[in-house]
Amino acid sequence: MYTLKTQYETYNVSLEFGKYNNGRTAIELIDLEDGCPVMMATVNLPDVSLSDDEVIIKNYSENEGVLEFLIENGIVSKPLRTVSSGWVTCPIVRFLK
């Protein structure tokens, strides 16, 4: 169990690890109270080259602050590099779990 504080609310969450269609790791935060998804912490950009242990974090819009949450809880490393996607820049991190 983890506590996630967003700009909107504080949640007690669990992490679900899945796979996108191309085999990359997906990280979703699930509310422990009602079992509903709180946010998808990762984004899948298939054209971006990644190592097997790397993920791209969605740390903008309603997900602002999720990168710091994941780093503080030892889920991912500090950013290794960034990639642009539309109007935003996304951090690429090493998945530690």
Helices and strands as residue ranges (DSSP letters): E 2-5, E 10-19, E 25-31, E 37-40, E 54-56, G 61-63, H 66-72, E 81-85, E 88-94
